[in-house]
Amino acid sequence: MDKPTTYQIKVRGHLDAAWAEWFENLTISNQEGGEALLTGYLQDQAALQGVLKRISDLGLILISVNAAAEEEGEE
């Protein structure tokens, strides 16, 4: 069963903060080297797949997808 998770998704290219709503309200942080980091909480795997599809639809190059470490005691 999917559960809400915090993700960090890195793509090549800078993004304007106006794209945040289109990317499930993930926080967009442009980094040195021409990369953008999208960070935030996604409800389930379907939401993650939706964000990844949007990245693909824009022709952005996906660098990495990382789920935040779960805290001890969570089930």
PQR file with spaces between the fields and no chain letter, atoms N, CA, C, O and H, PARSE charges and radii, in Angstrom:
ATOM       1  N    MET     1       0.849   -1.187    0.000 -0.4000 1.5000
ATOM       2  CA   MET     1       0.000    0.000    0.000 -0.0000 2.0000
ATOM       3  C    MET     1       0.888    1.242    0.000  0.5500 1.7000
ATOM       4  O    MET     1       1.844    1.327    0.771 -0.5500 1.4000
ATOM       5  N    ASP     2       0.571    2.195   -0.860 -0.4000 1.5000
ATOM       6  CA   ASP     2       1.339    3.430   -0.925 -0.0000 2.0000
ATOM       7  C    ASP     2       1.026    4.308    0.272  0.5500 1.7000
ATOM       8  O    ASP     2      -0.087    4.306    0.799 -0.5500 1.4000
ATOM       9  H    ASP     2      -0.206    2.125   -1.486  0.4000 1.0000
ATOM      10  N    LYS     3       2.032    5.054    0.683 -0.4000 1.5000
ATOM      11  CA   LYS     3       1.786    6.039    1.719 -0.0000 2.0000
ATOM      12  C    LYS     3       2.495    7.328    1.332  0.5500 1.7000
ATOM      13  O    LYS     3       3.464    7.291    0.574 -0.5500 1.4000
ATOM      14  H    LYS     3       2.936    5.056    0.254  0.4000 1.0000
ATOM      15  N    PRO     4       2.036    8.455    1.831 -0.5600 1.5000
ATOM      16  CA   PRO     4       2.646    9.733    1.477  0.2800 2.0000
ATOM      17  C    PRO     4       4.134    9.737    1.818  0.5500 1.7000
ATOM      18  O    PRO     4       4.554    9.249    2.867 -0.5500 1.4000
ATOM      19  N    THR     5       4.917   10.301    0.901 -0.4000 1.5000
ATOM      20  CA   THR     5       6.362   10.323    1.048 -0.0000 2.0000
ATOM      21  C    THR     5       6.898   11.659    0.558  0.5500 1.7000
ATOM      22  O    THR     5       6.323   12.276   -0.338 -0.5500 1.4000
ATOM      23  H    THR     5       4.576   10.697    0.048  0.4000 1.0000
ATOM      24  N    THR     6       7.997   12.100    1.148 -0.4000 1.5000
ATOM      25  CA   THR     6       8.682   13.295    0.681 -0.0000 2.0000
ATOM      26  C    THR     6       9.734   12.880   -0.346  0.5500 1.7000
ATOM      27  O    THR     6      10.514   11.957   -0.112 -0.5500 1.4000
ATOM      28  H    THR     6       8.464   11.599    1.876  0.4000 1.0000
ATOM      29  N    TYR     7       9.745   13.571   -1.480 -0.4000 1.5000
ATOM      30  CA   TYR     7      10.664   13.255   -2.565 -0.0000 2.0000
ATOM      31  C    TYR     7      11.539   14.445   -2.907  0.5500 1.7000
ATOM      32  O    TYR     7      11.160   15.598   -2.698 -0.5500 1.4000
ATOM      33  H    TYR     7       9.111   14.321   -1.670  0.4000 1.0000
ATOM      34  N    GLN     8      12.724   14.144   -3.438 -0.4000 1.5000
ATOM      35  CA   GLN     8      13.609   15.125   -4.059 -0.0000 2.0000
ATOM      36  C    GLN     8      13.858   14.633   -5.478  0.5500 1.7000
ATOM      37  O    GLN     8      14.395   13.546   -5.689 -0.5500 1.4000
ATOM      38  H    GLN     8      13.032   13.208   -3.607  0.4000 1.0000
ATOM      39  N    ILE     9      13.462   15.445   -6.439 -0.4000 1.5000
ATOM      40  CA   ILE     9      13.603   15.084   -7.849 -0.0000 2.0000
ATOM      41  C    ILE     9      14.494   16.136   -8.494  0.5500 1.7000
ATOM      42  O    ILE     9      14.190   17.328   -8.449 -0.5500 1.4000
ATOM      43  H    ILE     9      13.026   16.328   -6.268  0.4000 1.0000
ATOM      44  N    LYS    10      15.598   15.691   -9.094 -0.4000 1.5000
ATOM      45  CA   LYS    10      16.544   16.619   -9.713 -0.0000 2.0000
ATOM      46  C    LYS    10      16.455   16.485  -11.224  0.5500 1.7000
ATOM      47  O    LYS    10      16.448   15.379  -11.764 -0.5500 1.4000
ATOM      48  H    LYS    10      15.846   14.722   -9.130  0.4000 1.0000
ATOM      49  N    VAL    11      16.387   17.642  -11.906 -0.4000 1.5000
ATOM      50  CA   VAL    11      16.341   17.686  -13.361 -0.0000 2.0000
ATOM      51  C    VAL    11      17.385   18.655  -13.875  0.5500 1.7000
ATOM      52  O    VAL    11      17.831   19.552  -13.160 -0.5500 1.4000
ATOM      53  H    VAL    11      16.393   18.541  -11.467  0.4000 1.0000
ATOM      54  N    ARG    12      17.767   18.459  -15.134 -0.4000 1.5000
ATOM      55  CA   ARG    12      18.692   19.393  -15.774 -0.0000 2.0000
ATOM      56  C    ARG    12      17.886   20.577  -16.285  0.5500 1.7000
ATOM      57  O    ARG    12      16.849   20.406  -16.926 -0.5500 1.4000
ATOM      58  H    ARG    12      17.405   17.730  -15.715  0.4000 1.0000
ATOM      59  N    GLY    13      18.368   21.765  -15.999 -0.4000 1.5000
ATOM      60  CA   GLY    13      17.706   22.987  -16.434 -0.0000 2.0000
ATOM      61  C    GLY    13      17.039   23.694  -15.272  0.5500 1.7000
ATOM      62  O    GLY    13      16.567   23.057  -14.330 -0.5500 1.4000
ATOM      63  H    GLY    13      19.211   21.903  -15.478  0.4000 1.0000
ATOM      64  N    HIS    14      17.004   25.004  -15.345 -0.4000 1.5000
ATOM      65  CA   HIS    14      16.344   25.790  -14.307 -0.0000 2.0000
ATOM      66  C    HIS    14      14.863   25.939  -14.632  0.5500 1.7000
ATOM      67  O    HIS    14      14.473   25.993  -15.799 -0.5500 1.4000
ATOM      68  H    HIS    14      17.387   25.521  -16.110  0.4000 1.0000
ATOM      69  N    LEU    15      14.046   26.004  -13.590 -0.4000 1.5000
ATOM      70  CA   LEU    15      12.600   26.161  -13.743 -0.0000 2.0000
ATOM      71  C    LEU    15      12.141   27.388  -12.973  0.5500 1.7000
ATOM      72  O    LEU    15      12.657   27.683  -11.895 -0.5500 1.4000
ATOM      73  H    LEU    15      14.362   25.960  -12.643  0.4000 1.0000
ATOM      74  N    ASP    16      11.188   28.088  -13.518 -0.4000 1.5000
ATOM      75  CA   ASP    16      10.575   29.218  -12.840 -0.0000 2.0000
ATOM      76  C    ASP    16       9.662   28.698  -11.734  0.5500 1.7000
ATOM      77  O    ASP    16       9.044   27.645  -11.891 -0.5500 1.4000
ATOM      78  H    ASP    16      10.768   27.849  -14.394  0.4000 1.0000
ATOM      79  N    ALA    17       9.572   29.412  -10.634 -0.4000 1.5000
ATOM      80  CA   ALA    17       8.732   29.002   -9.505 -0.0000 2.0000
ATOM      81  C    ALA    17       7.259   28.868   -9.908  0.5500 1.7000
ATOM      82  O    ALA    17       6.495   28.177   -9.234 -0.5500 1.4000
ATOM      83  H    ALA    17      10.074   30.268  -10.507  0.4000 1.0000
ATOM      84  N    ALA    18       6.861   29.516  -10.992 -0.4000 1.5000
ATOM      85  CA   ALA    18       5.475   29.435  -11.466 -0.0000 2.0000
ATOM      86  C    ALA    18       5.095   28.002  -11.857  0.5500 1.7000
ATOM      87  O    ALA    18       3.905   27.694  -11.932 -0.5500 1.4000
ATOM      88  H    ALA    18       7.482   30.077  -11.540  0.4000 1.0000
ATOM      89  N    TRP    19       6.060   27.126  -12.107 -0.4000 1.5000
ATOM      90  CA   TRP    19       5.779   25.741  -12.463 -0.0000 2.0000
ATOM      91  C    TRP    19       5.396   24.897  -11.248  0.5500 1.7000
ATOM      92  O    TRP    19       4.947   23.764  -11.416 -0.5500 1.4000
ATOM      93  H    TRP    19       7.026   27.376  -12.046  0.4000 1.0000
ATOM      94  N    ALA    20       5.559   25.409  -10.048 -0.4000 1.5000
ATOM      95  CA   ALA    20       5.327   24.618   -8.828 -0.0000 2.0000
ATOM      96  C    ALA    20       3.928   23.998   -8.808  0.5500 1.7000
ATOM      97  O    ALA    20       3.783   22.826   -8.462 -0.5500 1.4000
ATOM      98  H    ALA    20       5.924   26.330   -9.912  0.4000 1.0000
ATOM      99  N    GLU    21       2.918   24.749   -9.167 -0.4000 1.5000
ATOM     100  CA   GLU    21       1.549   24.218   -9.143 -0.0000 2.0000
ATOM     101  C    GLU    21       1.399   23.052  -10.123  0.5500 1.7000
ATOM     102  O    GLU    21       0.724   22.067   -9.823 -0.5500 1.4000
ATOM     103  H    GLU    21       3.035   25.701   -9.448  0.4000 1.0000
ATOM     104  N    TRP    22       2.020   23.164  -11.275 -0.4000 1.5000
ATOM     105  CA   TRP    22       1.940   22.106  -12.289 -0.0000 2.0000
ATOM     106  C    TRP    22       2.644   20.848  -11.820  0.5500 1.7000
ATOM     107  O    TRP    22       2.299   19.742  -12.236 -0.5500 1.4000
ATOM     108  H    TRP    22       2.569   23.964  -11.519  0.4000 1.0000
ATOM     109  N    PHE    23       3.641   21.020  -10.945 -0.4000 1.5000
ATOM     110  CA   PHE    23       4.396   19.886  -10.389 -0.0000 2.0000
ATOM     111  C    PHE    23       3.907   19.540   -8.991  0.5500 1.7000
ATOM     112  O    PHE    23       4.714   19.378   -8.076 -0.5500 1.4000
ATOM     113  H    PHE    23       3.922   21.919  -10.607  0.4000 1.0000
ATOM     114  N    GLU    24       2.587   19.424   -8.814 -0.4000 1.5000
ATOM     115  CA   GLU    24       1.989   18.991   -7.535 -0.0000 2.0000
ATOM     116  C    GLU    24       2.419   19.859   -6.351  0.5500 1.7000
ATOM     117  O    GLU    24       2.514   19.375   -5.223 -0.5500 1.4000
ATOM     118  H    GLU    24       1.931   19.555   -9.557  0.4000 1.0000
ATOM     119  N    ASN    25       2.679   21.152   -6.616 -0.4000 1.5000
ATOM     120  CA   ASN    25       3.101   22.108   -5.591 -0.0000 2.0000
ATOM     121  C    ASN    25       4.421   21.747   -4.919  0.5500 1.7000
ATOM     122  O    ASN    25       4.648   22.103   -3.762 -0.5500 1.4000
ATOM     123  H    ASN    25       2.601   21.545   -7.533  0.4000 1.0000
ATOM     124  N    LEU    26       5.294   21.041   -5.640 -0.4000 1.5000
ATOM     125  CA   LEU    26       6.636   20.790   -5.127 -0.0000 2.0000
ATOM     126  C    LEU    26       7.411   22.107   -5.117  0.5500 1.7000
ATOM     127  O    LEU    26       7.186   22.967   -5.969 -0.5500 1.4000
ATOM     128  H    LEU    26       5.110   20.752   -6.579  0.4000 1.0000
ATOM     129  N    THR    27       8.309   22.265   -4.169 -0.4000 1.5000
ATOM     130  CA   THR    27       9.158   23.451   -4.094 -0.0000 2.0000
ATOM     131  C    THR    27      10.252   23.323   -5.141  0.5500 1.7000
ATOM     132  O    THR    27      10.901   22.282   -5.242 -0.5500 1.4000
ATOM     133  H    THR    27       8.492   21.567   -3.476  0.4000 1.0000
ATOM     134  N    ILE    28      10.459   24.377   -5.921 -0.4000 1.5000
ATOM     135  CA   ILE    28      11.485   24.370   -6.964 -0.0000 2.0000
ATOM     136  C    ILE    28      12.656   25.212   -6.496  0.5500 1.7000
ATOM     137  O    ILE    28      12.504   26.389   -6.166 -0.5500 1.4000
ATOM     138  H    ILE    28       9.932   25.223   -5.839  0.4000 1.0000
ATOM     139  N    SER    29      13.835   24.587   -6.472 -0.4000 1.5000
ATOM     140  CA   SER    29      15.068   25.283   -6.085 -0.0000 2.0000
ATOM     141  C    SER    29      16.060   25.128   -7.229  0.5500 1.7000
ATOM     142  O    SER    29      16.528   24.024   -7.508 -0.5500 1.4000
ATOM     143  H    SER    29      13.958   23.631   -6.740  0.4000 1.0000
ATOM     144  N    ASN    30      16.380   26.248   -7.894 -0.4000 1.5000
ATOM     145  CA   ASN    30      17.380   26.203   -8.952 -0.0000 2.0000
ATOM     146  C    ASN    30      18.759   26.190   -8.316  0.5500 1.7000
ATOM     147  O    ASN    30      19.034   26.952   -7.390 -0.5500 1.4000
ATOM     148  H    ASN    30      16.000   27.144   -7.667  0.4000 1.0000
ATOM     149  N    GLN    31      19.623   25.321   -8.818 -0.4000 1.5000
ATOM     150  CA   GLN    31      20.939   25.132   -8.232 -0.0000 2.0000
ATOM     151  C    GLN    31      22.031   25.499   -9.224  0.5500 1.7000
ATOM     152  O    GLN    31      21.794   25.637  -10.424 -0.5500 1.4000
ATOM     153  H    GLN    31      19.400   24.702   -9.570  0.4000 1.0000
ATOM     154  N    GLU    32      23.227   25.651   -8.686 -0.4000 1.5000
ATOM     155  CA   GLU    32      24.370   25.931   -9.552 -0.0000 2.0000
ATOM     156  C    GLU    32      24.551   24.764  -10.509  0.5500 1.7000
ATOM     157  O    GLU    32      24.168   23.634  -10.207 -0.5500 1.4000
ATOM     158  H    GLU    32      23.419   25.538   -7.711  0.4000 1.0000
ATOM     159  N    GLY    33      25.122   25.038  -11.633 -0.4000 1.5000
ATOM     160  CA   GLY    33      25.350   23.982  -12.605 -0.0000 2.0000
ATOM     161  C    GLY    33      24.166   23.734  -13.512  0.5500 1.7000
ATOM     162  O    GLY    33      24.173   22.776  -14.285 -0.5500 1.4000
ATOM     163  H    GLY    33      25.434   25.956  -11.879  0.4000 1.0000
ATOM     164  N    GLY    34      23.145   24.579  -13.436 -0.4000 1.5000
ATOM     165  CA   GLY    34      22.005   24.452  -14.337 -0.0000 2.0000
ATOM     166  C    GLY    34      21.055   23.326  -14.022  0.5500 1.7000
ATOM     167  O    GLY    34      20.481   22.726  -14.930 -0.5500 1.4000
ATOM     168  H    GLY    34      23.139   25.358  -12.808  0.4000 1.0000
ATOM     169  N    GLU    35      20.878   23.027  -12.748 -0.4000 1.5000
ATOM     170  CA   GLU    35      19.948   21.978  -12.342 -0.0000 2.0000
ATOM     171  C    GLU    35      18.865   22.568  -11.451  0.5500 1.7000
ATOM     172  O    GLU    35      19.053   23.611  -10.825 -0.5500 1.4000
ATOM     173  H    GLU    35      21.345   23.514  -12.010  0.4000 1.0000
ATOM     174  N    ALA    36      17.729   21.883  -11.406 -0.4000 1.5000
ATOM     175  CA   ALA    36      16.628   22.286  -10.530 -0.0000 2.0000
ATOM     176  C    ALA    36      16.271   21.106   -9.630  0.5500 1.7000
ATOM     177  O    ALA    36      16.280   19.955  -10.066 -0.5500 1.4000
ATOM     178  H    ALA    36      17.576   21.035  -11.915  0.4000 1.0000
ATOM     179  N    LEU    37      15.961   21.404   -8.386 -0.4000 1.5000
ATOM     180  CA   LEU    37      15.560   20.393   -7.418 -0.0000 2.0000
ATOM     181  C    LEU    37      14.110   20.643   -7.049  0.5500 1.7000
ATOM     182  O    LEU    37      13.758   21.721   -6.570 -0.5500 1.4000
ATOM     183  H    LEU    37      15.954   22.339   -8.032  0.4000 1.0000
ATOM     184  N    LEU    38      13.268   19.637   -7.276 -0.4000 1.5000
ATOM     185  CA   LEU    38      11.859   19.701   -6.900 -0.0000 2.0000
ATOM     186  C    LEU    38      11.714   18.872   -5.631  0.5500 1.7000
ATOM     187  O    LEU    38      12.035   17.684   -5.616 -0.5500 1.4000
ATOM     188  H    LEU    38      13.554   18.762   -7.666  0.4000 1.0000
ATOM     189  N    THR    39      11.233   19.499   -4.578 -0.4000 1.5000
ATOM     190  CA   THR    39      11.160   18.831   -3.277 -0.0000 2.0000
ATOM     191  C    THR    39       9.765   18.975   -2.703  0.5500 1.7000
ATOM     192  O    THR    39       9.154   20.041   -2.777 -0.5500 1.4000
ATOM     193  H    THR    39      10.973   20.464   -4.590  0.4000 1.0000
ATOM     194  N    GLY    40       9.272   17.892   -2.132 -0.4000 1.5000
ATOM     195  CA   GLY    40       7.995   17.985   -1.447 -0.0000 2.0000
ATOM     196  C    GLY    40       7.348   16.639   -1.239  0.5500 1.7000
ATOM     197  O    GLY    40       7.887   15.584   -1.573 -0.5500 1.4000
ATOM     198  H    GLY    40       9.768   17.027   -2.072  0.4000 1.0000
ATOM     199  N    TYR    41       6.178   16.731   -0.677 -0.4000 1.5000
ATOM     200  CA   TYR    41       5.379   15.602   -0.229 -0.0000 2.0000
ATOM     201  C    TYR    41       4.445   15.190   -1.351  0.5500 1.7000
ATOM     202  O    TYR    41       3.701   16.019   -1.876 -0.5500 1.4000
ATOM     203  H    TYR    41       5.740   17.588   -0.406  0.4000 1.0000
ATOM     204  N    LEU    42       4.476   13.905   -1.727 -0.4000 1.5000
ATOM     205  CA   LEU    42       3.544   13.383   -2.716 -0.0000 2.0000
ATOM     206  C    LEU    42       2.692   12.306   -2.065  0.5500 1.7000
ATOM     207  O    LEU    42       3.199   11.483   -1.303 -0.5500 1.4000
ATOM     208  H    LEU    42       5.080   13.232   -1.300  0.4000 1.0000
ATOM     209  N    GLN    43       1.418   12.309   -2.360 -0.4000 1.5000
ATOM     210  CA   GLN    43       0.443   11.448   -1.695 -0.0000 2.0000
ATOM     211  C    GLN    43       0.693    9.964   -1.925  0.5500 1.7000
ATOM     212  O    GLN    43       0.543    9.153   -1.011 -0.5500 1.4000
ATOM     213  H    GLN    43       1.005   12.977   -2.979  0.4000 1.0000
ATOM     214  N    ASP    44       1.081    9.608   -3.164 -0.4000 1.5000
ATOM     215  CA   ASP    44       1.239    8.190   -3.473 -0.0000 2.0000
ATOM     216  C    ASP    44       2.062    8.022   -4.742  0.5500 1.7000
ATOM     217  O    ASP    44       2.519    9.003   -5.330 -0.5500 1.4000
ATOM     218  H    ASP    44       1.203   10.266   -3.907  0.4000 1.0000
ATOM     219  N    GLN    45       2.247    6.773   -5.161 -0.4000 1.5000
ATOM     220  CA   GLN    45       3.035    6.477   -6.353 -0.0000 2.0000
ATOM     221  C    GLN    45       2.392    7.069   -7.611  0.5500 1.7000
ATOM     222  O    GLN    45       3.101    7.459   -8.539 -0.5500 1.4000
ATOM     223  H    GLN    45       1.876    5.977   -4.683  0.4000 1.0000
ATOM     224  N    ALA    46       1.078    7.139   -7.650 -0.4000 1.5000
ATOM     225  CA   ALA    46       0.403    7.727   -8.811 -0.0000 2.0000
ATOM     226  C    ALA    46       0.780    9.200   -8.958  0.5500 1.7000
ATOM     227  O    ALA    46       0.995    9.675  -10.074 -0.5500 1.4000
ATOM     228  H    ALA    46       0.502    6.822   -6.897  0.4000 1.0000
ATOM     229  N    ALA    47       0.863    9.925   -7.843 -0.4000 1.5000
ATOM     230  CA   ALA    47       1.261   11.335   -7.889 -0.0000 2.0000
ATOM     231  C    ALA    47       2.710   11.460   -8.357  0.5500 1.7000
ATOM     232  O    ALA    47       3.035   12.348   -9.145 -0.5500 1.4000
ATOM     233  H    ALA    47       0.689    9.539   -6.937  0.4000 1.0000
ATOM     234  N    LEU    48       3.574   10.578   -7.877 -0.4000 1.5000
ATOM     235  CA   LEU    48       4.972   10.582   -8.321 -0.0000 2.0000
ATOM     236  C    LEU    48       5.049   10.317   -9.817  0.5500 1.7000
ATOM     237  O    LEU    48       5.770   11.015  -10.530 -0.5500 1.4000
ATOM     238  H    LEU    48       3.311    9.857   -7.236  0.4000 1.0000
ATOM     239  N    GLN    49       4.323    9.328  -10.298 -0.4000 1.5000
ATOM     240  CA   GLN    49       4.329    9.019  -11.728 -0.0000 2.0000
ATOM     241  C    GLN    49       3.816   10.204  -12.548  0.5500 1.7000
ATOM     242  O    GLN    49       4.311   10.463  -13.645 -0.5500 1.4000
ATOM     243  H    GLN    49       3.737    8.761   -9.719  0.4000 1.0000
ATOM     244  N    GLY    50       2.829   10.919  -12.016 -0.4000 1.5000
ATOM     245  CA   GLY    50       2.323   12.108  -12.706 -0.0000 2.0000
ATOM     246  C    GLY    50       3.381   13.182  -12.846  0.5500 1.7000
ATOM     247  O    GLY    50       3.510   13.795  -13.906 -0.5500 1.4000
ATOM     248  H    GLY    50       2.427   10.709  -11.125  0.4000 1.0000
ATOM     249  N    VAL    51       4.139   13.417  -11.788 -0.4000 1.5000
ATOM     250  CA   VAL    51       5.218   14.415  -11.831 -0.0000 2.0000
ATOM     251  C    VAL    51       6.283   13.973  -12.836  0.5500 1.7000
ATOM     252  O    VAL    51       6.757   14.783  -13.633 -0.5500 1.4000
ATOM     253  H    VAL    51       4.034   12.919  -10.927  0.4000 1.0000
ATOM     254  N    LEU    52       6.658   12.705  -12.803 -0.4000 1.5000
ATOM     255  CA   LEU    52       7.673   12.202  -13.725 -0.0000 2.0000
ATOM     256  C    LEU    52       7.209   12.300  -15.175  0.5500 1.7000
ATOM     257  O    LEU    52       8.014   12.571  -16.066 -0.5500 1.4000
ATOM     258  H    LEU    52       6.273   12.047  -12.156  0.4000 1.0000
ATOM     259  N    LYS    53       5.912   12.079  -15.419 -0.4000 1.5000
ATOM     260  CA   LYS    53       5.372   12.221  -16.775 -0.0000 2.0000
ATOM     261  C    LYS    53       5.445   13.671  -17.235  0.5500 1.7000
ATOM     262  O    LYS    53       5.762   13.943  -18.393 -0.5500 1.4000
ATOM     263  H    LYS    53       5.259   11.858  -14.695  0.4000 1.0000
ATOM     264  N    ARG    54       5.155   14.593  -16.338 -0.4000 1.5000
ATOM     265  CA   ARG    54       5.221   16.016  -16.697 -0.0000 2.0000
ATOM     266  C    ARG    54       6.653   16.421  -17.023  0.5500 1.7000
ATOM     267  O    ARG    54       6.887   17.205  -17.944 -0.5500 1.4000
ATOM     268  H    ARG    54       4.897   14.372  -15.397  0.4000 1.0000
ATOM     269  N    ILE    55       7.606   15.889  -16.270 -0.4000 1.5000
ATOM     270  CA   ILE    55       9.020   16.161  -16.553 -0.0000 2.0000
ATOM     271  C    ILE    55       9.358   15.663  -17.956  0.5500 1.7000
ATOM     272  O    ILE    55      10.014   16.364  -18.727 -0.5500 1.4000
ATOM     273  H    ILE    55       7.416   15.253  -15.522  0.4000 1.0000
ATOM     274  N    SER    56       8.913   14.463  -18.281 -0.4000 1.5000
ATOM     275  CA   SER    56       9.145   13.897  -19.608 -0.0000 2.0000
ATOM     276  C    SER    56       8.454   14.722  -20.688  0.5500 1.7000
ATOM     277  O    SER    56       9.046   14.995  -21.732 -0.5500 1.4000
ATOM     278  H    SER    56       8.380   13.893  -17.655  0.4000 1.0000
ATOM     279  N    ASP    57       7.202   15.124  -20.445 -0.4000 1.5000
ATOM     280  CA   ASP    57       6.438   15.906  -21.422 -0.0000 2.0000
ATOM     281  C    ASP    57       7.124   17.231  -21.747  0.5500 1.7000
ATOM     282  O    ASP    57       7.015   17.728  -22.868 -0.5500 1.4000
ATOM     283  H    ASP    57       6.721   14.902  -19.597  0.4000 1.0000
ATOM     284  N    LEU    58       7.831   17.804  -20.769 -0.4000 1.5000
ATOM     285  CA   LEU    58       8.542   19.069  -20.987 -0.0000 2.0000
ATOM     286  C    LEU    58       9.896   18.855  -21.653  0.5500 1.7000
ATOM     287  O    LEU    58      10.561   19.817  -22.036 -0.5500 1.4000
ATOM     288  H    LEU    58       7.919   17.399  -19.859  0.4000 1.0000
ATOM     289  N    GLY    59      10.304   17.595  -21.791 -0.4000 1.5000
ATOM     290  CA   GLY    59      11.593   17.310  -22.405 -0.0000 2.0000
ATOM     291  C    GLY    59      12.763   17.551  -21.470  0.5500 1.7000
ATOM     292  O    GLY    59      13.903   17.685  -21.915 -0.5500 1.4000
ATOM     293  H    GLY    59       9.764   16.813  -21.480  0.4000 1.0000
ATOM     294  N    LEU    60      12.482   17.606  -20.159 -0.4000 1.5000
ATOM     295  CA   LEU    60      13.556   17.815  -19.197 -0.0000 2.0000
ATOM     296  C    LEU    60      14.315   16.510  -18.993  0.5500 1.7000
ATOM     297  O    LEU    60      13.750   15.424  -19.126 -0.5500 1.4000
ATOM     298  H    LEU    60      11.556   17.497  -19.797  0.4000 1.0000
ATOM     299  N    ILE    61      15.588   16.626  -18.670 -0.4000 1.5000
ATOM     300  CA   ILE    61      16.406   15.447  -18.402 -0.0000 2.0000
ATOM     301  C    ILE    61      16.350   15.156  -16.913  0.5500 1.7000
ATOM     302  O    ILE    61      16.739   15.989  -16.093 -0.5500 1.4000
ATOM     303  H    ILE    61      16.046   17.508  -18.562  0.4000 1.0000
ATOM     304  N    LEU    62      15.867   13.977  -16.568 -0.4000 1.5000
ATOM     305  CA   LEU    62      15.772   13.536  -15.179 -0.0000 2.0000
ATOM     306  C    LEU    62      17.149   13.073  -14.718  0.5500 1.7000
ATOM     307  O    LEU    62      17.777   12.229  -15.356 -0.5500 1.4000
ATOM     308  H    LEU    62      15.551   13.300  -17.234  0.4000 1.0000
ATOM     309  N    ILE    63      17.613   13.640  -13.594 -0.4000 1.5000
ATOM     310  CA   ILE    63      18.914   13.269  -13.045 -0.0000 2.0000
ATOM     311  C    ILE    63      18.752   12.257  -11.920  0.5500 1.7000
ATOM     312  O    ILE    63      19.454   11.247  -11.884 -0.5500 1.4000
ATOM     313  H    ILE    63      17.103   14.326  -13.076  0.4000 1.0000
ATOM     314  N    SER    64      17.821   12.527  -10.996 -0.4000 1.5000
ATOM     315  CA   SER    64      17.636   11.598   -9.879 -0.0000 2.0000
ATOM     316  C    SER    64      16.277   11.778   -9.234  0.5500 1.7000
ATOM     317  O    SER    64      15.654   12.837   -9.320 -0.5500 1.4000
ATOM     318  H    SER    64      17.250   13.348  -11.025  0.4000 1.0000
ATOM     319  N    VAL    65      15.832   10.699   -8.579 -0.4000 1.5000
ATOM     320  CA   VAL    65      14.612   10.706   -7.766 -0.0000 2.0000
ATOM     321  C    VAL    65      14.976   10.033   -6.453  0.5500 1.7000
ATOM     322  O    VAL    65      15.420    8.885   -6.443 -0.5500 1.4000
ATOM     323  H    VAL    65      16.337    9.839   -8.509  0.4000 1.0000
ATOM     324  N    ASN    66      14.790   10.744   -5.343 -0.4000 1.5000
ATOM     325  CA   ASN    66      15.114   10.188   -4.031 -0.0000 2.0000
ATOM     326  C    ASN    66      13.942   10.372   -3.084  0.5500 1.7000
ATOM     327  O    ASN    66      13.374   11.459   -2.972 -0.5500 1.4000
ATOM     328  H    ASN    66      14.430   11.676   -5.351  0.4000 1.0000
ATOM     329  N    ALA    67      13.589    9.286   -2.404 -0.4000 1.5000
ATOM     330  CA   ALA    67      12.576    9.358   -1.359 -0.0000 2.0000
ATOM     331  C    ALA    67      13.294    9.662   -0.050  0.5500 1.7000
ATOM     332  O    ALA    67      14.360    9.109    0.219 -0.5500 1.4000
ATOM     333  H    ALA    67      14.050    8.403   -2.494  0.4000 1.0000
ATOM     334  N    ALA    68      12.713   10.539    0.763 -0.4000 1.5000
ATOM     335  CA   ALA    68      13.303   10.865    2.057 -0.0000 2.0000
ATOM     336  C    ALA    68      13.283    9.637    2.938  0.5500 1.7000
ATOM     337  O    ALA    68      12.365    8.821    2.868 -0.5500 1.4000
ATOM     338  H    ALA    68      11.847   10.988    0.545  0.4000 1.0000
ATOM     339  N    ALA    69      14.296    9.514    3.761 -0.4000 1.5000
ATOM     340  CA   ALA    69      14.363    8.384    4.685 -0.0000 2.0000
ATOM     341  C    ALA    69      13.179    8.442    5.646  0.5500 1.7000
ATOM     342  O    ALA    69      12.827    9.502    6.163 -0.5500 1.4000
ATOM     343  H    ALA    69      15.043   10.177    3.818  0.4000 1.0000
ATOM     344  N    GLU    70      12.575    7.274    5.872 -0.4000 1.5000
ATOM     345  CA   GLU    70      11.449    7.204    6.809 -0.0000 2.0000
ATOM     346  C    GLU    70      11.969    7.295    8.232  0.5500 1.7000
ATOM     347  O    GLU    70      13.043    6.781    8.546 -0.5500 1.4000
ATOM     348  H    GLU    70      12.861    6.413    5.451  0.4000 1.0000
ATOM     349  N    GLU    71      11.210    7.946    9.081 -0.4000 1.5000
ATOM     350  CA   GLU    71      11.591    8.042   10.481 -0.0000 2.0000
ATOM     351  C    GLU    71      11.310    6.720   11.175  0.5500 1.7000
ATOM     352  O    GLU    71      10.369    6.008   10.825 -0.5500 1.4000
ATOM     353  H    GLU    71      10.338    8.364    8.826  0.4000 1.0000
ATOM     354  N    GLU    72      12.141    6.398   12.168 -0.4000 1.5000
ATOM     355  CA   GLU    72      11.941    5.165   12.913 -0.0000 2.0000
ATOM     356  C    GLU    72      10.596    5.181   13.609  0.5500 1.7000
ATOM     357  O    GLU    72      10.144    6.218   14.093 -0.5500 1.4000
ATOM     358  H    GLU    72      12.906    6.976   12.452  0.4000 1.0000
ATOM     359  N    GLY    73       9.963    4.024   13.654 -0.4000 1.5000
ATOM     360  CA   GLY    73       8.683    3.916   14.339 -0.0000 2.0000
ATOM     361  C    GLY    73       7.499    4.065   13.409  0.5500 1.7000
ATOM     362  O    GLY    73       6.368    3.779   13.801 -0.5500 1.4000
ATOM     363  H    GLY    73      10.331    3.181   13.260  0.4000 1.0000
ATOM     364  N    GLU    74       7.739    4.519   12.153 -0.4000 1.5000
ATOM     365  CA   GLU    74       6.638    4.647   11.211 -0.0000 2.0000
ATOM     366  C    GLU    74       6.370    3.285   10.586  0.5500 1.7000
ATOM     367  O    GLU    74       7.296    2.504   10.364 -0.5500 1.4000
ATOM     368  H    GLU    74       8.658    4.751   11.834  0.4000 1.0000
ATOM     369  N    GLU    75       5.110    3.005   10.306 -0.4000 1.5000
ATOM     370  CA   GLU    75       4.750    1.736    9.642 -0.0000 2.0000
ATOM     371  C    GLU    75       4.153    2.008    8.297  0.5500 1.7000
ATOM     372  O    GLU    75       3.787    1.073    7.583 -0.5500 1.4000
ATOM     373  H    GLU    75       4.358    3.639   10.487  0.4000 1.0000
